[in-house]
Amino acid sequence: MQMPLLRKLGNYNVYYEGWALYTEKLAYEQGFYSSSFAQLGHLADELFRAARLVVDTGIHHKRWSREQAIDYMVQVTGMPKVVLLLRLSVILFIRASLFIQNWAT
């Protein structure tokens, strides 16, 4: 199969992110995680990504403030607010395209 020129020239992070998420999910489904805590970590990552999708929609469509987004993430994920301050700032306000890439996969 011949690859389009645009795909040959560009560095598409979404392609790599998609494969990373696929292998992570496959490892979970095949029971490759060595303990219940490892499985819990996988599920926590999935929860974080799902909550991030809600927050992105809240910020860009419902015009949530940064504080509303952080409060939502604290409530849903249970992560400490200090951790979410940095993670959400980078993901949603500095590198919003990274989120869109992950969502598209």
Secondary structure as the mmCIF struct_conf table of DSSP 4:
data_model
#
loop_
_struct_conf.conf_type_id
_struct_conf.id
_struct_conf.beg_label_comp_id
_struct_conf.beg_label_asym_id
_struct_conf.beg_label_seq_id
_struct_conf.end_label_comp_id
_struct_conf.end_label_asym_id
_struct_conf.end_label_seq_id
HELX_LH_PP_P HELX_LH_PP_P1 GLN A 2 PRO A 4
HELX_RH_AL_P HELX_RH_AL_P1 LEU A 5 LEU A 9
BEND BEND1 GLY A 10 GLY A 10
HELX_RH_AL_P HELX_RH_AL_P2 ASN A 13 GLU A 29
TURN_TY1_P TURN_TY1_P1 GLN A 30 GLY A 31
BEND BEND2 SER A 34 SER A 35
HELX_RH_AL_P HELX_RH_AL_P3 SER A 36 HIS A 60
TURN_TY1_P TURN_TY1_P2 HIS A 61 HIS A 61
BEND BEND3 LYS A 62 LYS A 62
HELX_RH_AL_P HELX_RH_AL_P4 ARG A 66 THR A 77
HELX_RH_AL_P HELX_RH_AL_P5 LYS A 81 LEU A 88
HELX_RH_PI_P HELX_RH_PI_P1 SER A 89 ILE A 94
HELX_RH_AL_P HELX_RH_AL_P6 ALA A 96 ALA A 104
#
